[in-house]
Amino acid sequence: MQSVLKEYMVDKTKIGFIRFIFEAYEGIAVVTTLEAGTGHIRLAMPPDRQEEVNMVTQALKKDFYFEPR
């Protein structure tokens, strides 16, 4: 199964928190930091978990900068 990859720009001080949140949702997505200084991350997710990932990212956007790249 191929992973779906999506890149985001986020508040760089929240990268650890974002990683923690996605680890708590076991199997939903893997967070990779592409450039810590700018807050550039990538989420790798199974195709059938995209809707759940979208719900989590929408919730996080309410609290801090989290935008698609």
N, C-alpha and C positions, 0 to 999 in steps of 0.2 A: 504494500500500500504506500502510495506517495504522500508525503506531507505537504500541506498547504503552507506556504511561507508568506508572512505579512510583516512589513517593516513599519515602525512607528518612531516618532520623535516624542520623547517624554521628559518630564522634569528629571534632570540627572540625579538629583538627590533622592529620588524615589525608585531608582532601579532595583535596589535590594528588596524594597517592599513589594514591588511588582513581581519579582522572582518568587518571593515568599507566597504571595497570593496564588500564583499559578501552580506552585508546587503543592499547595493545600488542596487544589482541585486536581487530584491525581489523574494523570493521563489526558488532561484537557489540552495542554500546550507546554512547549519547552521554550524558555526565554533565553536568548543569546544576546549579550551586549556586543554591539558592533563598534561603537565609539562612545566610551564612557563620558568623555569631556563634553559631548554635545547632547547626550541622552538618546542616542540612536540605538534602537533595539530591534530584534527580529523575533517573531513568534512562529514556531513550527507546530502545526496541529494536524491531527487526522481530519480528513475531509468531513467525516460525520460529526465532528465536534465544533465546527465553525460557528454555529448558532450560539452555543454556550460561550465560546470565546468572545463573540461579539457582545453578549450580555454583560460579561465581566468588564470588557474594555469600556462599554458605555457607562457602567457604574463608576469606574475609576475616573473617567473624564469629568465627572461631577465634582471631584475633589482636587484634581490637579491636571496640569498640561499632559495630554495623551492624545496625539493626533497621528493619523496615517501619513506615511511619507510617500 
